[in-house]
Amino acid sequence: MEQQFEALYARHAAMVYWTAYGISSNRDTAAEVVQSVFLKALERWALVGNLAPMQARAWLLRVARNGAIDRLPAISLCIGA
């Protein structure tokens, strides 16, 4: 499992980062999203580990998108302060 997870991370971490960065325009937020996405993938490995490669990619992108969007209100509050 560890090698499969590492391979998943190596293949998709940059894509997850740039997806989150494209939404948030914030490097720190994008890095947080990457961490949370792959933590969720690890927690749900029974699901993610059994997906076809394109399904796993789609799952990661959806979680990244949602994670970045969820962080937008906090960013807006910080900018407005």
Protein Blocks (a to p, Z undefined) as FASTA:
>chain_A
ZZmmmmmmmmmmmmmmmmmmmmnopaklmmmmmmmmmmmmmmmmmmmmmpcfklmmmmmm
mmmmmmmmmmmmmmmmmmmZZ
